[in-house]
Amino acid sequence: MSESEVLRPAEAARRLGVRTRVIVQAMYEKKLPRVKLPDGTLGIPADALSQFQVPTAS
């Protein structure tokens, strides 16, 4: 298994074009995998973004 790039929530949100809050909520609801970074914060594997369904406004 190759090591994937790990993104901070703000960068993942920027790449998906959503607010950071959407990403943090998805992490909390376990809709996105979480990876603990060396500094103790949580990140998201970049590969997981392609499978994440961005919520649409109703």
C-alpha positions in Angstrom: 0.0 0.0 0.0 1.4 3.4 -1.0 1.3 6.3 1.4 -1.4 8.8 0.5 -1.2 12.5 0.9 -3.0 13.6 4.1 -4.9 16.9 4.0 -6.0 19.2 6.8 -9.7 19.8 6.8 -9.4 23.3 5.4 -7.4 22.1 2.4 -9.9 19.3 1.8 -12.7 21.8 1.9 -10.9 24.1 -0.6 -10.4 21.2 -3.0 -14.1 20.2 -2.8 -15.4 23.8 -2.9 -17.3 23.5 0.4 -16.9 25.2 3.8 -14.5 23.6 6.3 -17.5 23.0 8.6 -18.9 20.4 6.0 -15.6 18.5 6.1 -15.4 18.5 9.9 -19.0 17.4 10.2 -18.3 14.5 7.8 -15.3 13.5 9.8 -17.4 13.5 13.0 -20.1 11.5 11.3 -17.5 9.1 10.0 -18.4 9.8 6.4 -14.7 10.6 5.8 -11.8 8.7 7.2 -9.6 10.4 9.7 -5.8 10.2 10.1 -4.0 11.4 13.2 -1.2 13.7 12.2 2.1 14.0 14.1 1.0 17.3 15.7 -2.1 15.6 17.2 -4.6 17.1 14.8 -6.8 15.1 12.4 -6.4 15.0 8.6 -8.1 13.3 5.6 -6.5 11.1 3.1 -6.5 12.9 -0.3 -7.7 9.6 -2.0 -10.9 9.7 0.1 -12.1 13.0 -1.4 -13.0 11.4 -4.7 -15.5 9.1 -2.9 -17.1 11.8 -0.7 -20.5 13.0 -1.8 -20.7 16.8 -1.3 -24.1 17.7 0.2 -26.3 19.8 -2.0 -28.3 22.8 -0.9 -32.1 22.1 -1.0 
